[in-house]
Amino acid sequence: MKAINSAAGEITLAAVAVPAPQPVGEAAWWDILWKGRRVGRIELVLSHAAPVGGHISYTVFPPFRGRDIATQALLLVMAYARQQGMRRLLIAMRPQNAASRAVCRHVGAQDMGLADVPTGHPYRDQGITVLHYFEVPL
């Protein structure tokens, strides 16, 4: 997988090797580079159960938050997902993550509300029992 660059050139997504195998589907991981510095990571998983869509997750390290970096990285991965034939993406977050909700709204994601994390899911081991879901139409 190759790097993905923003039109303005401030954000680059540098491909990262994905540990194999991924039990949920094919995955692509990128380090988020802002002005040449690694400032976060974004991941795209194409679920075997949902061939027309996938799941995306991202993080921007605390010192770099509030600079529109997550939004720019998400827009780049959305364009990549479209090129791969995906029609929608899901983003799940902790309900208290107001910044991530704002990013989702900024890219046109639809709020799907809250849902319980299934019993036995690894998130439960971290004390996460509810997630807030957004769907990103591509």
C-alpha positions as CSV (number, residue, x, y, z in Angstrom):
1,M,0.0,0.0,0.0
2,K,1.3,3.5,-0.8
3,A,1.1,6.8,1.0
4,I,-1.9,9.1,0.5
5,N,-1.3,12.8,0.4
6,S,-3.7,15.7,0.9
7,A,-4.1,18.3,-1.8
8,A,-2.7,21.0,0.4
9,G,0.3,18.7,1.3
10,E,0.0,19.2,5.1
11,I,-1.4,15.7,5.8
12,T,0.2,12.5,4.5
13,L,-1.0,9.0,5.4
14,A,2.0,6.7,5.5
15,A,1.2,3.0,5.0
16,V,1.9,0.7,8.0
17,A,2.3,-3.1,7.8
18,V,-0.8,-4.8,9.2
19,P,-0.3,-7.8,11.5
20,A,-1.8,-10.8,9.8
21,P,-4.2,-12.4,10.0
22,Q,-7.0,-9.9,10.9
23,P,-10.0,-12.0,12.1
24,V,-12.5,-9.3,11.1
25,G,-11.5,-8.7,7.5
26,E,-8.9,-7.0,5.4
27,A,-7.2,-4.0,7.0
28,A,-5.2,-1.0,5.9
29,W,-3.4,1.1,8.5
30,W,-1.7,4.5,8.0
31,D,0.3,6.7,10.3
32,I,-1.0,10.3,10.1
33,L,1.9,12.7,9.3
34,W,1.3,16.4,9.7
35,K,4.0,18.6,8.4
36,G,6.3,15.5,8.4
37,R,5.6,14.6,12.0
38,R,3.8,11.4,13.1
39,V,0.7,12.7,14.9
40,G,-1.7,9.8,14.9
41,R,-3.0,6.7,13.1
42,I,-6.0,5.8,11.0
43,E,-7.3,2.3,10.2
44,L,-9.7,1.0,7.6
45,V,-11.2,-2.6,8.0
46,L,-13.2,-4.2,5.3
47,S,-15.5,-6.6,7.1
48,H,-16.0,-10.0,5.5
49,A,-19.6,-9.7,6.6
50,A,-20.2,-6.3,5.0
51,P,-18.6,-6.3,1.5
52,V,-20.1,-2.9,0.6
53,G,-18.6,-1.2,3.6
54,G,-16.1,-1.1,6.3
55,H,-15.1,0.2,9.7
56,I,-12.8,3.1,10.3
57,S,-11.0,4.1,13.5
58,Y,-8.5,6.9,14.1
59,T,-6.6,8.7,16.8
60,V,-4.7,12.0,16.9
61,F,-2.2,12.3,19.7
62,P,-3.3,14.9,22.3
63,P,-0.7,17.6,21.5
64,F,-2.0,17.8,17.9
65,R,-5.7,17.7,18.5
66,G,-7.9,20.7,17.5
67,R,-6.0,21.3,14.2
68,D,-8.5,19.6,11.8
69,I,-6.0,16.8,11.4
70,A,-8.5,14.0,12.1
71,T,-11.0,15.5,9.6
72,Q,-8.4,15.8,6.9
73,A,-7.2,12.2,7.4
74,L,-10.7,10.9,7.5
75,L,-11.5,12.6,4.2
76,L,-8.4,11.0,2.6
77,V,-9.4,7.5,3.7
78,M,-13.0,8.1,2.6
79,A,-11.7,8.9,-0.9
80,Y,-9.5,5.7,-0.8
81,A,-12.5,3.6,0.4
82,R,-14.6,5.0,-2.5
83,Q,-11.8,3.9,-4.9
84,Q,-12.0,0.4,-3.4
85,G,-15.7,0.2,-4.2
86,M,-17.0,0.7,-0.7
87,R,-20.3,2.5,-0.3
88,R,-20.3,3.2,3.4
89,L,-18.2,3.2,6.5
90,L,-19.0,2.9,10.2
91,I,-17.3,4.8,12.9
92,A,-17.7,3.9,16.6
93,M,-16.6,5.9,19.5
94,R,-17.1,6.3,23.2
95,P,-20.2,8.4,23.8
96,Q,-18.3,11.1,25.7
97,N,-15.9,11.8,22.7
98,A,-17.4,15.1,21.6
99,A,-14.4,15.9,19.3
100,S,-14.8,12.7,17.3
101,R,-18.6,13.4,17.0
102,A,-17.7,16.8,15.6
103,V,-15.3,15.2,13.1
104,C,-18.1,12.8,12.0
105,R,-20.6,15.6,11.5
106,H,-18.1,17.6,9.6
107,V,-17.6,14.9,7.0
108,G,-21.3,14.3,6.6
109,A,-21.7,11.1,8.7
110,Q,-25.1,10.2,9.9
111,D,-25.7,9.7,13.7
112,M,-26.9,6.2,14.3
113,G,-27.1,6.6,18.0
114,L,-25.9,4.4,20.9
115,A,-25.6,0.6,21.1
116,D,-24.4,-1.8,23.7
117,V,-21.1,-3.5,23.2
118,P,-21.7,-7.3,22.8
119,T,-20.9,-9.5,25.8
120,G,-17.5,-11.1,25.3
121,H,-16.2,-8.3,23.1
122,P,-12.6,-7.1,24.1
123,Y,-13.9,-3.6,24.7
124,R,-15.8,-5.0,27.7
125,D,-12.4,-5.9,29.3
126,Q,-11.6,-2.1,29.1
127,G,-14.9,-1.2,30.8
128,I,-16.5,0.1,27.5
129,T,-20.1,-1.1,27.5
130,V,-21.7,1.4,25.1
131,L,-20.5,2.9,21.8
132,H,-21.9,5.8,19.7
133,Y,-22.1,4.9,16.0
134,F,-21.9,7.0,12.9
135,E,-22.4,5.9,9.3
136,V,-20.4,7.6,6.6
137,P,-22.1,7.4,3.1
138,L,-19.5,7.3,0.3
